[in-house]
Amino acid sequence: MSSFKHVLVTGGAGYVGHVLVPQLLANDYAVTVYDTLWFGTNFAPHPRLKIVKGDIRDTKTLAEAVKGCDAVIHLACISNDTSFALDEKLSTSINRDAFTPMLKVFRDAGIKRLINASTSSVYGVSDSPEVYEDNPKVPLTLYNRFKWECEEQLMAFNDPGFVWVTIRPATVCGYSPRCRLDLSVNILTNFAVNKGKITVFGGTQKRPNLHILDMVNAYKMLLALPDEKIDRKTFNCGFQNLSIMEIAQLAKRVVEEQIPEKGTIDIEVTSSDDLRSYQINSDKIRRELGFAPQFTIEDAVRDMVKAFQQGLLPRSFDDSNYFNVKKLQELKVS
Ligand SMILES: NC(=O)c1ccc[n+]([C@@H]2O[C@H](COP(=O)([O-])OP(=O)(O)OC[C@H]3O[C@@H](n4cnc5c(N)ncnc54)[C@H](O)[C@@H]3O)[C@@H](O)[C@H]2O)c1
């Protein structure tokens, strides 16, 4: 257990936040979720949970919300390439321009630890599985470039007592009460369960993946470790680097096993001119912090299949809450 008592989670009502926040509460933290609530909330009421509807660009509301907190996990952003591209001006204002003003609010409020969610796609493409933290950053999209620029902005904060750490997660997978069905493992499992057929574009592209429960374990660990272990450091955080075809075959096998009445799940391969591979090496977080993922991608597929069977993910191709692009188009955010 860490010395922190009250954690503010920006973007805490998103996909990762909906698994993270209940676990922080279970670990005796008080939690303030600070979020625009684009996807609503699906949290059970809790005496130590406060939900503030607010935008990270609104520093006045943010400064009020952070009073009394001692640590921050920063997740809020427009969180994939396609939703970023819908309105680049809006996305830039949130994903890049709001970052330093937000950090100043946290520093001035006496926050002692900030955990910054970046992404393992800051490196761009590489067929090498050995992409380490200090590899060159060749981000291919603005979403990825601004994640890297935020890391650089954070490096300018040297105030004593304001400890920060950046984590670069792989693509997350598995069930959350605010589930995203626009992430590779979850997409392919949705098709296998609900269409009986998976279409794979190309298929040879490798992607690093991480089970959502391991993602959450990593954030809990970064809160609990002593300052000197993490201060001003950056860590990749991924588990299995699998090709899209390997993920499709996994989804096919699990669905055929768990729901035999579905019969054979077909995999259709169509050509793609985007065969870029992203892979990362996550030895540093294991070596320096002792972090070892405990859940496989197969576990994530099994959890998703179970959630579909239990009716927890209704209208899985139509409800915009599962799809960041659809939701932002619907909300007409500015
Ligand atoms: N999910 C992944 O596979 C993955 C992989 C690598 C990194 N990450 C990073 O982890 C973080 C969380 O990802 P996620 O999948 O939970 O994303 P998400 O889109 O589900 O959640 C983001 C949340 O931020 C909120 N938000 C957006 N703009 C805001 C603003 N201006 N002010 C306040 N709240 C705002 C949204 O309402 C949403 O609830 C993001 O920073 C993302 O870039 C995610």
The ligand as an ORCA input file, in Angstrom:
! r2SCAN-3c Opt
* xyz 0 1
  N      -6.701      1.572    -24.517
  C      -5.511      1.349    -25.040
  O      -5.292      0.369    -25.758
  C      -4.372      2.265    -24.725
  C      -3.069      1.922    -25.150
  C      -2.014      2.814    -24.872
  C      -2.259      3.987    -24.199
  N      -3.538      4.279    -23.801
  C      -3.781      5.539    -23.109
  O      -4.443      5.243    -21.889
  C      -5.375      6.271    -21.587
  C      -6.742      5.672    -21.333
  O      -7.193      4.970    -22.487
  P      -8.685      4.462    -22.611
  O      -8.662      3.333    -23.586
  O      -9.262      4.251    -21.267
  O      -9.372      5.719    -23.330
  P     -10.908      6.150    -23.343
  O     -11.123      6.903    -24.608
  O     -11.785      4.993    -23.050
  O     -10.997      7.147    -22.110
  C     -10.590      8.490    -22.167
  C     -11.478      9.258    -21.231
  O     -11.026     10.623    -21.239
  C     -12.142     11.474    -21.227
  N     -11.706     12.742    -21.823
  C     -11.365     12.991    -23.101
  N     -11.017     14.278    -23.252
  C     -11.108     14.850    -22.030
  C     -10.861     16.158    -21.550
  N     -10.510     17.147    -22.377
  N     -11.014     16.390    -20.226
  C     -11.411     15.397    -19.384
  N     -11.696     14.155    -19.793
  C     -11.531     13.874    -21.109
  C     -13.221     10.731    -22.035
  O     -14.526     11.138    -21.679
  C     -12.945      9.284    -21.644
  O     -13.758      8.886    -20.562
  C      -5.323      7.246    -22.752
  O      -4.439      8.297    -22.422
  C      -4.745      6.428    -23.869
  O      -4.078      7.231    -24.821
  C      -4.588      3.453    -24.036
*
